[in-house]
Each structure stands twice: as C-alpha cells, then as structure tokens.
C-alpha cells in the first residue's frame, strides 16, 4: 500500500518529526511511503531520512532560496481550510490550501492511507485526501492541551476520519468521553523509538541528561532549582540540557543567579540524540504535561533509568515506578531532588533500573508499533497485501560521502566503522592512514602523533580518484570524557575527540607538553576564583602564579599568586578590577597563563580533557562589572557629570577560545 504522511515541516527537529520518521522508515520496508512537508524552511533536513521515503515539499520558505514564496500573492491571504484556532494558523494561507489540495488531487494522489500529524493538517486530510483512501488523524498533543475553540472546530472535521490515533490510552479515553465520534475509531498507539546505534550507558559517570524544547511546559526552571539542591550535596555531578527554544535566555539567567554555571550546561540541539543520552548515568524529565514522552523512551532505550514528573498522560504509561525509573509530583522541587539523589547515591540501584529500562523500552520498537498501524489500515479497508515500493532507492550520487560510525574508547583509541564495508578502503586523516578491515572497521590507536588542530577524516576507496569525506551516523564520544584519567605524569598531554562538523567526521586534537586543566570557576563580588590541575611534563615547585597577559599594541602582564588545592590541584584568583583599571582600548583581551614553578615556562589555562570540542557558547560565565580605578578617574568623573554624559561601565567576561583556552574580555560599555 502507499502511505502518505502530511506534516508541517520535515526539515526541523522535534518529537513529531522524529516519530513520523521512525514510523515511516519501518513502513518503507514493506510499503511505498511519502512524507508531504507543507513547508521547506531549510535546504536539508536535520534528521537523516531513509532514501526509500519520498519527501514532497509544497511551499518553499527558505530565506536564501530563489524560489522563496513567503511573498507569494496567495501566501499573503489567510487560509480558508485550516482551522482558525490552530496555533499555527497565521503560518498557513490560501497557498498552502491550494498546494495540499493539488498534491492529493494530482497524479500523485494514489495514496491508500493519508495521515495528518497535527489538528490543522488533520483538517486538510479530511478535506483533500483522495477518494477511497483511509483517513487517519494523529494526536501528538492531548485533548486537554487544545483550547475549547480548537476542539469545537475539530468536532466538524474529525467525524470524516476513519481513525483518530492518540499516543496514550489515557488521552484516548478522554477523547472518547468528551468528544464522541460514532463513525471514527479512536484508539491509542504509542510512538516508536528504534534501538540506538550506540552501546547503551553503563550508568557510571556523574552526568544527568535531559532533552526537549526549551519551552515553559518542560519546566526546566524547576529542574534547575532541584539540581541546585543536588549539587549542594554532590558537587561533582553535572546536568546537561539538550534542545533549543524560547526559554534559553531565561534559563541562562537562572543558572547564573544560582551560581550553577559550572554544573548546568545548555547544550543546544543534538541530532542524533542517542550519543548524548549514553554519556549520562541517568535521565530526567520535569514536564508539566506530556502527550507521550519520546525522550523518556529514548533514554530508556539507551539504558538509563529515568526520573520523571507524573504528568498527564505519557510518563505513567512508559515508566514502571520503582522498576525502571521514578515518578515524582509535577513541579515538586524537593521530590525531584530527592529522586535524583536516591539514584546518585545508589549505583547498584541505578545499574539495576538502567537494565530494566533497556529491557522495558523494547516494547516501543518501530516493528511492533508499525504492525499495529498496518493492522489498523487493513481493518479500515486499505490494500491488504503490501507491495514493493514503486520507486527504487536512489543510488548514491558520484562523490557522495561514505557513511560511518565512530567510537572513542576510554583508553583514547578510536574506531571508525563504515556502514557499507568497502574492500581495500583506507581511512586517512592528519597525515596518517589506517586500513579498513573486512568488517568495515578502521582503528586509530591511542597515542597516534597528531598535530594540534582540526583534522577532517576521509576514506580512500579503490578506484576513486580522490579520498571522500566520511558522513556520520553516530559519533560516540564517551571515551573522550575520561581523558583526564589516562594522562600520565611526565608524558605530553594528548586529547583526540571525534565530532561531526558540516555533516562529516572530524577529529579535534590537542597536543601540549604541559597543560593546566581548569575545573571549578567562581565569579563573585568582582573576583574570579578557579581551580586547576597540572598534567604532562609540568612539575609544580614553589609558588604557582596566575598570569594575565594582554594582547594587542600595548602588551602587559599582571601576576597573582596561587595556592595549593587538594592533593595535586591549585587555586587561583584575581580581581576583575585589575585588568579593568588598565584598559588600553575599548575592548581589551587577556589570556590566562599559569607559571607553576619559579623558573618554568608558563602554560595556558584551559579545558579540553572532555568531550565538548567547542565550549564557547555552551560553557559561558556570567560577566562582572567592577569599579575600575584609573588615573585621573575623579577628574574624568567630574568632567562627565558637567558635560551631562552617562558614566561608562566596564564589563569583564571570562570565556573559552576556539581552542578551549580561557580568555578574558574587558569592554567599555556605556550606561543606558
């Protein structure tokens, strides 16, 4: 049979997109599948799409596209067939009405099943789907989530459907009770999540992971408040929040207010997400409501126990409380903190729950979920006998990158595996070559002498005129998180992190005789205090000294004594007023160095012995605004006052450079 999914856009990132692709990929093995994307707002989808699936974009809204239709005459007129109470109504138009109608009325209208993936698109399916097709509406939110006005509009088009599918039994029951649809089957089929292509977490480590849109309903502010209680007792633990959304700035401010900038990191969107889940020892969700809870299942399939709020409706149908995770009341900061600490403080419980999560999560595999949909389609009258896809999978374009997975092991070894082994192929990077074995795997041994910098990874293929880049399916960076453990005293510091850049595999290498790895950073009352640990050939002796070195036309060095911290660490501090008082330009830049012994060459202070290649935007520090005392400051202040000019402010900000070294910015910022 031919199955057509109608979606707002397939080019973004989000739960509806991910679950649509999961189901479509599974069905594509037995049926012809198309995804009709009403909008195309970027050149390429953020998620990889199986080549067996046909993608049909209808309206081009790419800003840089010559075919951009945002100013199309019909796109400037409001939609007639899209529900006015739908949240995205203003994005739809007469043009979207026409394009959807034309697609299903045209030569490609031979779909046996048409599935709408949000209320407005369900209305389109009811209005425009071809005669004789099975019409299915999917509810990716919940009955209670929709405004009464939208539910009233939905009551007009839902009866035209053959089936209306929710993602939880609880929500299906609400729909049946509050909006009876005599001619439409209302049932629940959960979302599907495929098995991860990375090895599940072993639940060791000290990282908690969560993922989802940075939106108010996810209640990340509640999570941050709870984690403040956790880190007060277990300061070595960190929280990573993966996702994007309109709450980012608000969350960033709250993190800074609570002084959690060393412990809570907004990681931005991550795709694929599985390599991020497996870096965690446990997962957490604090949503106010969840129609399903895709991230819960994703985490479980990666072997993580999950702490989740017991919100309507999905979590309680996914998590077996006390077996594979813990359910806590919505919005209860103390309960969330207590549940996290329970798993943190009991590694054996964490391991046992992680194993149960891995086993229980298999019931959401795409195979069984797709089988339920196929059974539904057949019962509703769609073609009972699956037929082979009408369009063969396209052949790779000449010169298209080969696809590979990469794994960083704890000892620093990298393995790169081609998804399609090529006999006689070699991996080439950084001036080195490594043969691919018969199984498609090449090994980059730990300690391979790379130079410091970025190294693209390519494959030399027999008969090909030149090496081709390696596209990535999954890059497992867990071994890079443990780099500090494998450094040996007296030996140069080496770190090699695989990562995806512009869709292809790259290696970021650091090689230094000695290095001062920064740990905790505190910015309080105009003073920066940080801890650091020496690695490599550096042997501390006598007093250590923190050096601030100003770049530019008037270089300057400021020195501040350090102290011992713990068995082999250092504590360093300096007042922000010191570099601020010596401003040379409206924007001065200072590098941070450490002289670990009186006669030693200074080493840079930085942070690269982990998995985060580019920390600049992910590990920010709050700015300080010191009162900078400068020569003639009183006279200048009087002159400004007499002239009616506002007092200048000085903003001092610590940040990570492109090489993850610590850098200080001192900027004159006129007062508002």
TORMIRO-284951 format. One line per field, with one value per residue (C-alpha): residue number from 0; residue in three letters; x, y, z. Coordinates in steps of 0.25 Angstrom, whole numbers, plus 5000, padded with zeros to 4 digits. Layout:
<pts>
k: [NUM/...]
r: [ALA/...]
c1: [X/...]
c2: [Y/...]
c3: [Z/...]
</pts>
This chain:
<pts>
k: [0/1/2/3/4/5/6/7/8/9/10/11/12/13/14/15/16/17/18/19/20/21/22/23/24/25/26/27/28/29/30/31/32/33/34/35/36/37/38/39/40/41/42/43/44/45/46/47/48/49/50/51/52/53/54/55/56/57/58/59/60/61/62/63/64/65/66/67/68/69/70/71/72/73/74/75/76/77/78/79/80/81/82/83/84/85/86/87/88/89/90/91/92/93/94/95/96/97/98/99/100/101/102/103/104/105/106/107/108/109/110/111/112/113/114/115/116/117/118/119/120/121/122/123/124/125/126/127/128/129/130/131/132/133/134/135/136/137/138/139/140/141/142/143/144/145/146/147/148/149/150/151/152/153/154/155/156/157/158/159/160/161/162/163/164/165/166/167/168/169/170/171/172/173/174/175/176/177/178/179/180/181/182/183/184/185/186/187/188/189/190/191/192/193/194/195/196/197/198/199/200/201/202/203/204/205/206/207/208/209/210/211/212/213/214/215/216/217/218/219/220/221/222/223/224/225/226/227/228/229/230/231/232/233/234/235/236/237/238/239/240/241/242/243/244/245/246/247/248/249/250/251/252/253/254/255/256/257/258/259/260/261/262/263/264/265/266/267/268/269/270/271/272/273/274/275/276/277/278/279/280/281/282/283/284/285/286/287/288/289/290/291/292/293/294/295/296/297/298/299/300/301/302/303/304/305/306/307/308/309/310/311/312/313/314/315/316/317/318/319/320/321/322/323/324/325/326/327/328/329/330/331/332/333/334/335/336/337/338/339/340/341/342/343/344/345/346/347/348/349/350/351/352/353/354/355/356/357/358/359/360/361/362/363/364/365/366/367/368/369/370/371/372/373/374/375/376/377/378/379/380/381/382/383/384/385/386/387/388/389/390/391/392/393/394/395/396/397/398/399/400/401/402/403/404/405/406/407/408/409/410/411/412/413/414/415/416/417/418/419/420/421/422/423/424/425/426/427/428/429/430/431/432/433/434/435/436/437/438/439/440/441/442/443/444/445/446/447/448/449/450/451/452/453/454/455/456/457/458/459/460/461/462/463/464/465/466/467/468/469/470/471/472/473/474/475/476/477/478/479/480/481/482/483/484/485/486/487/488/489/490/491/492/493/494/495/496/497/498/499/500/501/502/503/504/505/506/507/508/509/510/511/512/513/514/515/516/517/518/519/520/521/522/523/524/525/526/527/528/529/530/531/532/533/534/535/536/537/538/539/540/541/542/543/544/545/546/547/548/549/550/551/552/553/554/555/556/557/558/559/560/561/562/563/564/565/566/567/568/569/570/571/572/573/574/575/576/577/578/579/580/581/582/583/584/585/586/587/588/589/590/591/592/593/594/595/596/597/598/599/600/601/602/603/604/605/606/607/608/609/610/611/612/613/614/615/616/617/618/619/620/621/622/623/624/625/626/627/628/629/630/631/632/633/634/635/636/637/638/639/640/641/642/643/644/645/646/647/648/649/650/651/652/653/654/655/656/657/658/659/660/661/662/663/664/665/666/667/668/669/670/671]
r: [UNK/UNK/UNK/UNK/UNK/UNK/UNK/UNK/UNK/UNK/UNK/UNK/UNK/UNK/UNK/UNK/UNK/UNK/UNK/UNK/UNK/UNK/UNK/UNK/UNK/UNK/UNK/UNK/UNK/UNK/UNK/UNK/UNK/UNK/UNK/UNK/UNK/UNK/UNK/UNK/UNK/UNK/UNK/UNK/UNK/UNK/UNK/UNK/UNK/UNK/UNK/UNK/UNK/UNK/UNK/UNK/UNK/UNK/UNK/UNK/UNK/UNK/UNK/UNK/UNK/UNK/UNK/UNK/UNK/UNK/UNK/UNK/UNK/UNK/UNK/UNK/UNK/UNK/UNK/UNK/UNK/UNK/UNK/UNK/UNK/UNK/UNK/UNK/UNK/UNK/UNK/UNK/UNK/UNK/UNK/UNK/UNK/UNK/UNK/UNK/UNK/UNK/UNK/UNK/UNK/UNK/UNK/UNK/UNK/UNK/UNK/UNK/UNK/UNK/UNK/UNK/UNK/UNK/UNK/UNK/UNK/UNK/UNK/UNK/UNK/UNK/UNK/UNK/UNK/UNK/UNK/UNK/UNK/UNK/UNK/UNK/UNK/UNK/UNK/UNK/UNK/UNK/UNK/UNK/UNK/UNK/UNK/UNK/UNK/UNK/UNK/UNK/UNK/UNK/UNK/UNK/UNK/UNK/UNK/UNK/UNK/UNK/UNK/UNK/UNK/UNK/UNK/UNK/UNK/UNK/UNK/UNK/UNK/UNK/UNK/UNK/UNK/UNK/UNK/UNK/UNK/UNK/UNK/UNK/UNK/UNK/UNK/UNK/UNK/UNK/UNK/UNK/UNK/UNK/UNK/UNK/UNK/UNK/UNK/UNK/UNK/UNK/UNK/UNK/UNK/UNK/UNK/UNK/UNK/UNK/UNK/UNK/UNK/UNK/UNK/UNK/UNK/UNK/UNK/UNK/UNK/UNK/UNK/UNK/UNK/UNK/UNK/UNK/UNK/UNK/UNK/UNK/UNK/UNK/UNK/UNK/UNK/UNK/UNK/UNK/UNK/UNK/UNK/UNK/UNK/UNK/UNK/UNK/UNK/UNK/UNK/UNK/UNK/UNK/UNK/UNK/UNK/UNK/UNK/UNK/UNK/UNK/UNK/UNK/UNK/UNK/UNK/UNK/UNK/UNK/UNK/UNK/UNK/UNK/UNK/UNK/UNK/UNK/UNK/UNK/UNK/UNK/UNK/UNK/UNK/UNK/UNK/UNK/UNK/UNK/UNK/UNK/UNK/UNK/UNK/UNK/UNK/UNK/UNK/UNK/UNK/UNK/UNK/UNK/UNK/UNK/UNK/UNK/UNK/UNK/UNK/UNK/UNK/UNK/UNK/UNK/UNK/UNK/UNK/UNK/UNK/UNK/UNK/UNK/UNK/UNK/UNK/UNK/UNK/UNK/UNK/UNK/UNK/UNK/UNK/UNK/UNK/UNK/UNK/UNK/UNK/UNK/UNK/UNK/UNK/UNK/UNK/UNK/UNK/UNK/UNK/UNK/UNK/UNK/UNK/UNK/UNK/UNK/UNK/UNK/UNK/UNK/UNK/UNK/UNK/UNK/UNK/UNK/UNK/UNK/UNK/UNK/UNK/UNK/UNK/UNK/UNK/UNK/UNK/UNK/UNK/UNK/UNK/UNK/UNK/UNK/UNK/UNK/UNK/UNK/UNK/UNK/UNK/UNK/UNK/UNK/UNK/UNK/UNK/UNK/UNK/UNK/UNK/UNK/UNK/UNK/UNK/UNK/UNK/UNK/UNK/UNK/UNK/UNK/UNK/UNK/UNK/UNK/UNK/UNK/UNK/UNK/UNK/UNK/UNK/UNK/UNK/UNK/UNK/UNK/UNK/UNK/UNK/UNK/UNK/UNK/UNK/UNK/UNK/UNK/UNK/UNK/UNK/UNK/UNK/UNK/UNK/UNK/UNK/UNK/UNK/UNK/UNK/UNK/UNK/UNK/UNK/UNK/UNK/UNK/UNK/UNK/UNK/UNK/UNK/UNK/UNK/UNK/UNK/UNK/UNK/UNK/UNK/UNK/UNK/UNK/UNK/UNK/UNK/UNK/UNK/UNK/UNK/UNK/UNK/UNK/UNK/UNK/UNK/UNK/UNK/UNK/UNK/UNK/UNK/UNK/UNK/UNK/UNK/UNK/UNK/UNK/UNK/UNK/UNK/UNK/UNK/UNK/UNK/UNK/UNK/UNK/UNK/UNK/UNK/UNK/UNK/UNK/UNK/UNK/UNK/UNK/UNK/UNK/UNK/UNK/UNK/UNK/UNK/UNK/UNK/UNK/UNK/UNK/UNK/UNK/UNK/UNK/UNK/UNK/UNK/UNK/UNK/UNK/UNK/UNK/UNK/UNK/UNK/UNK/UNK/UNK/UNK/UNK/UNK/UNK/UNK/UNK/UNK/UNK/UNK/UNK/UNK/UNK/UNK/UNK/UNK/UNK/UNK/UNK/UNK/UNK/UNK/UNK/UNK/UNK/UNK/UNK/UNK/UNK/UNK/UNK/UNK/UNK/UNK/UNK/UNK/UNK/UNK/UNK/UNK/UNK/UNK/UNK/UNK/UNK/UNK/UNK/UNK/UNK/UNK/UNK/UNK/UNK/UNK/UNK/UNK/UNK/UNK/UNK/UNK/UNK/UNK/UNK/UNK/UNK/UNK/UNK/UNK/UNK/UNK/UNK/UNK/UNK/UNK/UNK/UNK/UNK/UNK/UNK/UNK/UNK/UNK/UNK/UNK/UNK/UNK/UNK/UNK/UNK/UNK/UNK/UNK/UNK/UNK/UNK/UNK/UNK/UNK/UNK/UNK/UNK/UNK/UNK/UNK/UNK/UNK/UNK/UNK/UNK/UNK/UNK/UNK/UNK/UNK/UNK/UNK/UNK/UNK/UNK/UNK/UNK]
c1: [5000/5004/5004/5005/5009/5005/5014/5016/5031/5041/5053/5053/5055/5045/5037/5026/5037/5045/5033/5028/5041/5042/5029/5031/5045/5039/5027/5036/5042/5028/5021/5022/5024/5023/5025/5018/5024/5015/5028/5042/5050/5064/5072/5074/5066/5073/5069/5074/5063/5063/5065/5053/5044/5039/5039/5030/5031/5020/5023/5038/5041/5056/5061/5072/5065/5062/5048/5045/5030/5027/5023/5014/5001/4993/5002/4999/4984/4979/4975/4961/4962/4972/4965/4966/4968/4980/4993/5000/4988/4996/5006/4996/4990/4982/4995/4996/4981/4984/4997/4991/4979/4987/4996/4985/4977/4988/4996/5002/4988/4988/4991/4984/4985/4987/4991/4990/5000/4994/4980/4981/4987/4976/4966/4974/4973/4958/4956/4966/4970/4968/4954/4955/4967/4967/4968/4976/4978/4989/4988/5002/4998/4985/4971/4973/4984/4975/4967/4952/4951/4960/4953/4940/4946/4952/4938/4934/4945/4948/4936/4941/4953/4953/4962/4968/4980/4986/4999/4994/4982/4979/4977/4969/4959/4957/4954/4944/4937/4937/4936/4929/4932/4922/4928/4942/4951/4958/4970/4984/4996/5009/5021/5032/5047/5057/5069/5081/5092/5102/5105/5096/5100/5107/5101/5114/5119/5114/5105/5090/5084/5070/5065/5054/5049/5054/5039/5031/5023/5036/5039/5054/5054/5048/5059/5070/5064/5064/5078/5083/5079/5086/5099/5100/5102/5109/5117/5124/5111/5106/5093/5093/5080/5079/5070/5066/5055/5050/5053/5068/5072/5062/5069/5083/5080/5074/5087/5095/5087/5088/5103/5101/5109/5120/5109/5097/5100/5090/5096/5087/5080/5087/5084/5085/5082/5086/5101/5097/5088/5098/5108/5098/5097/5082/5072/5061/5049/5041/5030/5016/5009/5014/5005/5015/5029/5038/5051/5047/5047/5060/5067/5061/5066/5080/5080/5077/5068/5058/5053/5040/5029/5016/5009/4997/4998/5010/5020/5012/5009/5024/5031/5029/5031/5042/5046/5052/5050/5044/5031/5030/5019/5019/5026/5031/5046/5049/5043/5051/5064/5061/5059/5072/5080/5074/5079/5092/5095/5092/5100/5095/5080/5084/5090/5078/5068/5076/5076/5061/5059/5067/5058/5045/5048/5048/5033/5033/5042/5037/5034/5022/5017/5017/5010/4999/4997/4997/4986/4978/4980/4976/4964/4959/4960/4973/4981/4982/4994/5007/5014/5028/5032/5029/5041/5055/5064/5073/5087/5098/5102/5116/5126/5115/5122/5122/5115/5121/5120/5131/5134/5144/5149/5153/5168/5168/5166/5157/5149/5142/5133/5127/5112/5115/5129/5138/5149/5163/5158/5167/5164/5172/5174/5184/5195/5192/5186/5179/5173/5158/5157/5147/5136/5138/5145/5158/5165/5173/5182/5183/5195/5196/5204/5194/5198/5189/5177/5165/5167/5156/5154/5153/5153/5161/5153/5158/5157/5153/5161/5162/5158/5144/5139/5132/5118/5114/5102/5106/5119/5121/5130/5129/5143/5147/5140/5150/5163/5168/5169/5178/5188/5202/5211/5224/5217/5212/5197/5189/5174/5167/5152/5143/5132/5123/5125/5117/5111/5125/5134/5146/5156/5160/5174/5181/5196/5204/5216/5209/5195/5187/5172/5162/5152/5142/5141/5134/5131/5127/5128/5137/5147/5150/5154/5157/5163/5173/5181/5194/5196/5208/5223/5219/5225/5220/5231/5230/5219/5210/5206/5194/5198/5188/5195/5188/5188/5190/5198/5201/5204/5204/5205/5199/5203/5194/5199/5193/5191/5191/5177/5175/5186/5190/5182/5183/5174/5176/5169/5169/5160/5153/5156/5171/5170/5159/5167/5178/5169/5177/5165/5150/5152/5164/5166/5175/5180/5181/5194/5200/5214/5214/5229/5238/5247/5236/5231/5216/5205/5191/5179/5168/5159/5159/5160/5146/5136/5132/5140/5135/5131/5130/5114/5112/5120/5118/5122/5114/5120/5125/5124/5135/5138/5151/5160/5169/5178/5170/5157/5152/5155/5149/5136/5134/5136/5126/5116/5118/5116/5104/5110/5106/5117/5124/5123/5133/5129/5139/5135/5143/5141/5146/5154/5153/5164/5156/5167/5162/5161/5157/5150/5149/5140/5135/5120/5113/5102/5088]
c2: [5000/5014/5023/5038/5046/5061/5069/5083/5082/5070/5080/5083/5076/5071/5060/5059/5060/5049/5039/5041/5037/5025/5020/5024/5017/5004/5004/5007/4993/4987/4999/5011/5023/5038/5050/5062/5074/5087/5096/5095/5105/5100/5093/5079/5072/5072/5057/5047/5042/5028/5028/5019/5030/5041/5055/5065/5079/5088/5103/5108/5118/5117/5131/5129/5121/5128/5120/5127/5128/5136/5148/5140/5147/5135/5133/5147/5143/5135/5121/5116/5101/5102/5103/5118/5113/5105/5110/5111/5117/5130/5122/5116/5122/5121/5116/5104/5101/5101/5093/5082/5081/5080/5069/5060/5063/5061/5050/5046/5044/5029/5028/5017/5023/5038/5042/5056/5059/5072/5077/5087/5076/5066/5076/5077/5062/5062/5072/5068/5053/5045/5038/5024/5026/5022/5035/5035/5047/5046/5054/5057/5066/5063/5067/5076/5083/5089/5101/5100/5108/5098/5086/5092/5093/5079/5074/5078/5070/5058/5051/5050/5041/5026/5027/5036/5032/5037/5033/5029/5021/5032/5042/5033/5031/5046/5048/5036/5042/5057/5057/5044/5041/5030/5028/5029/5019/5026/5017/5019/5014/5019/5026/5017/5019/5010/5003/5012/5010/5013/5004/5006/5014/5006/5017/5020/5034/5047/5053/5055/5057/5063/5067/5074/5088/5099/5103/5106/5093/5086/5093/5093/5104/5095/5085/5095/5098/5084/5081/5093/5084/5072/5079/5085/5071/5065/5076/5066/5064/5072/5074/5075/5080/5077/5085/5099/5108/5122/5120/5119/5133/5132/5118/5124/5135/5126/5117/5129/5134/5121/5120/5107/5111/5100/5090/5092/5093/5097/5088/5093/5083/5070/5060/5049/5050/5035/5038/5049/5040/5029/5040/5040/5032/5035/5044/5053/5060/5071/5074/5080/5071/5061/5054/5043/5045/5042/5046/5036/5025/5029/5030/5016/5010/5015/5008/5020/5020/5032/5042/5048/5056/5048/5057/5054/5045/5038/5036/5027/5018/5017/5017/5006/5014/5007/4997/5005/5019/5028/5036/5049/5060/5071/5084/5078/5083/5075/5062/5063/5066/5054/5045/5049/5048/5034/5029/5037/5031/5016/5012/4998/5003/5012/5000/4991/5001/5004/4989/4989/5002/4996/4983/4990/5000/4990/4990/5003/4997/5002/4988/4985/4999/4999/4985/4992/5003/4993/4984/4997/5001/4987/4987/5000/4996/4999/4989/4977/4972/4980/4983/4987/5001/5007/5016/5009/5015/5025/5021/5030/5042/5042/5046/5045/5043/5029/5028/5023/5022/5026/5022/5028/5017/5020/5018/5028/5018/5022/5012/5016/5007/5008/5005/4998/4992/4994/4985/4991/5005/5013/5024/5036/5048/5057/5051/5037/5025/5013/5001/4997/4982/4973/4977/4991/4996/5004/5006/5019/5015/5023/5032/5033/5046/5056/5071/5080/5085/5080/5068/5064/5049/5043/5030/5025/5016/5006/5012/5026/5038/5044/5042/5045/5051/5042/5045/5042/5034/5033/5038/5032/5042/5035/5031/5046/5049/5041/5047/5053/5039/5034/5045/5040/5049/5053/5050/5060/5063/5057/5058/5054/5056/5051/5060/5064/5077/5081/5066/5059/5053/5062/5060/5071/5068/5075/5072/5080/5077/5082/5087/5093/5087/5097/5091/5100/5115/5124/5139/5146/5160/5164/5153/5141/5129/5116/5102/5095/5082/5081/5070/5066/5069/5080/5078/5088/5094/5106/5116/5116/5129/5133/5142/5151/5155/5166/5164/5176/5188/5190/5176/5175/5164/5164/5153/5148/5137/5123/5113/5098/5092/5077/5067/5072/5084/5099/5110/5123/5137/5151/5163/5167/5182/5179/5177/5187/5198/5196/5197/5201/5200/5200/5185/5178/5163/5156/5142/5133/5126/5118/5119/5106/5108/5120/5116/5109/5113/5117/5108/5112/5110/5103/5092/5081/5068/5064/5062/5077/5081/5096/5101/5116/5116/5104/5107/5123/5130/5142/5156/5164/5179/5184/5198/5201/5211/5219/5230/5244/5235/5246/5257/5250/5247/5261/5265/5254/5260/5274/5270/5262/5249/5236/5229/5218/5203/5193/5179/5167/5154/5141/5131/5120/5122/5113/5104/5104/5112/5123/5137/5150/5161/5175/5184/5199/5199/5212/5212/5212]
c3: [5000/4999/5012/5011/5024/5024/5033/5036/5033/5032/5031/5046/5059/5069/5075/5064/5053/5060/5062/5048/5042/5051/5047/5032/5032/5038/5028/5016/5017/5012/5006/4998/5007/5005/5014/5009/5016/5015/5017/5014/5022/5021/5010/5017/5028/5041/5043/5033/5024/5019/5003/5002/5007/4997/5002/4995/5000/4996/5000/4999/5011/5011/5013/5003/4992/4979/4980/4993/4993/5006/4998/4988/4986/4991/5003/5008/5008/5020/5019/5017/5020/5032/5046/5051/5065/5062/5068/5054/5047/5043/5036/5027/5015/5002/4996/5006/5004/4989/4989/4999/4990/4977/4983/4987/4974/4965/4958/4972/4979/4979/4994/5000/5014/5017/5031/5037/5048/5055/5056/5045/5036/5040/5035/5022/5021/5023/5012/5002/5003/4990/4989/4995/5004/5018/5026/5039/5049/5059/5072/5077/5088/5097/5097/5109/5103/5092/5094/5094/5081/5074/5080/5075/5061/5061/5064/5050/5043/5052/5048/5034/5038/5038/5051/5061/5068/5081/5087/5101/5106/5116/5105/5096/5108/5109/5095/5095/5107/5103/5088/5084/5069/5065/5051/5055/5062/5074/5079/5085/5078/5085/5078/5073/5076/5069/5077/5078/5069/5081/5092/5104/5116/5127/5137/5143/5142/5148/5137/5137/5123/5119/5105/5099/5094/5104/5106/5118/5119/5120/5134/5132/5143/5153/5149/5151/5164/5168/5163/5171/5183/5177/5174/5188/5193/5181/5175/5165/5157/5145/5137/5122/5116/5101/5092/5087/5090/5094/5109/5107/5111/5123/5127/5125/5135/5145/5144/5147/5158/5165/5162/5154/5142/5145/5147/5137/5123/5112/5100/5089/5079/5077/5066/5067/5082/5085/5087/5097/5105/5107/5113/5125/5137/5138/5131/5136/5131/5139/5129/5133/5123/5112/5102/5101/5105/5094/5101/5113/5103/5096/5109/5114/5100/5103/5117/5126/5138/5137/5148/5142/5147/5147/5138/5128/5121/5115/5127/5135/5123/5120/5133/5143/5156/5165/5154/5142/5147/5158/5157/5165/5166/5156/5160/5173/5174/5187/5181/5168/5176/5185/5174/5167/5180/5182/5169/5170/5184/5180/5168/5169/5168/5157/5149/5152/5148/5135/5131/5134/5125/5114/5114/5116/5105/5095/5094/5087/5076/5062/5058/5067/5066/5051/5051/5059/5049/5038/5044/5046/5032/5027/5036/5031/5016/5011/5002/5010/5002/5004/4991/4988/4987/4974/4974/4976/4986/4979/4976/4984/4976/4970/4981/4992/5005/5011/5024/5037/5052/5061/5075/5085/5095/5109/5106/5095/5083/5072/5063/5051/5044/5030/5029/5016/5016/5004/5002/5001/5007/5016/5026/5024/5034/5040/5031/5035/5028/5034/5027/5028/5031/5025/5035/5030/5043/5044/5057/5061/5072/5085/5085/5070/5068/5062/5062/5070/5062/5054/5044/5034/5033/5019/5012/5001/4992/4982/4968/4973/4968/4982/4996/5000/5013/5023/5027/5041/5046/5061/5068/5082/5090/5103/5104/5102/5115/5122/5116/5129/5136/5125/5125/5131/5139/5131/5117/5108/5109/5097/5094/5082/5081/5069/5065/5054/5046/5034/5034/5033/5043/5048/5059/5069/5074/5086/5088/5099/5107/5119/5122/5133/5132/5139/5148/5156/5153/5162/5159/5172/5177/5165/5167/5158/5166/5159/5162/5152/5151/5144/5134/5126/5128/5138/5152/5162/5171/5180/5178/5166/5159/5150/5139/5131/5118/5110/5095/5085/5083/5097/5103/5119/5129/5142/5153/5164/5174/5175/5186/5187/5186/5190/5187/5173/5170/5170/5174/5166/5168/5162/5164/5151/5155/5152/5137/5136/5142/5132/5119/5107/5097/5097/5096/5103/5102/5112/5112/5125/5128/5139/5144/5152/5157/5158/5146/5138/5125/5127/5121/5117/5126/5118/5118/5107/5114/5112/5100/5097/5085/5085/5098/5095/5095/5103/5115/5117/5130/5136/5133/5144/5145/5154/5158/5151/5158/5147/5148/5148/5150/5159/5150/5138/5146/5149/5134/5130/5140/5136/5121/5125/5119/5126/5134/5126/5131/5129/5126/5129/5123/5124/5112/5105/5092/5079/5085/5099/5106/5116/5111/5118/5111/5116/5109/5111/5111/5112/5122/5116]
</pts>
